[in-house]
């Protein structure tokens, strides 16, 4: 008796589930279909791209106020000129110590952002240049002149770029830029000699 009831119950459930599935989706991909719990579909506040009667230009998304800087960002004020380069070299000091973990971090970032042009050994023989895809000759960091360049000048070049070299200010965090300099000056010369 019980098993017979159970069987009937199961068949009833299956029919109900098939019935529900029939109504749960819609063939028309451009329509949302039935909105179940619509409170999260239609939000009360203005949406980012919706019109807005309260703003001057009628848009909800507004530009940040002129002069706004993101949290934790320190604006870089040295201009992209040779005077700016010299000034950064004189005034900026590398806040990071020469130690294994800082150099390791610098190496990772160097290999991602610089090695393709300046080479894994820093001699200016990166793949982009030697393959002929990039025409301007990258500087070798292994010359006495480059090795004694102040850290601040390197930091400046990474931040704002150089003559033909693009800037990495928006791609590499300041702390990692300093660590790249530590790597170039302290570990790369040894790597350059052994290869
Ligand atoms: C797309 C190729 C390319 C990449 C990537 C690149 N550079 Fe350069 N870099 C150059 C070229 C070309 C020059 C030489 C011409 C110039 O000064 O613009 C140069 C010059 C330099 C100079 C010398 C500038 C000066 O006059 O004092 C430094 C320092 C430097 N790069 C550091 C870096 C560092 C650090 C990275 C990685 C964060 C990097 N570069 C990534 C192409 C590149």
Boltz pocket constraint, residues with backbone or C-beta under 6 A from the ligand:
constraints:
  - pocket:
      binder: B
      contacts: [[A, 109], [A, 110], [A, 113], [A, 114], [A, 115], [A, 116], [A, 117], [A, 118], [A, 128], [A, 134], [A, 136], [A, 137], [A, 138], [A, 139], [A, 153], [A, 154], [A, 157], [A, 158], [A, 162], [A, 163], [A, 164], [A, 165], [A, 166], [A, 168], [A, 180]]
      max_distance: 6.0
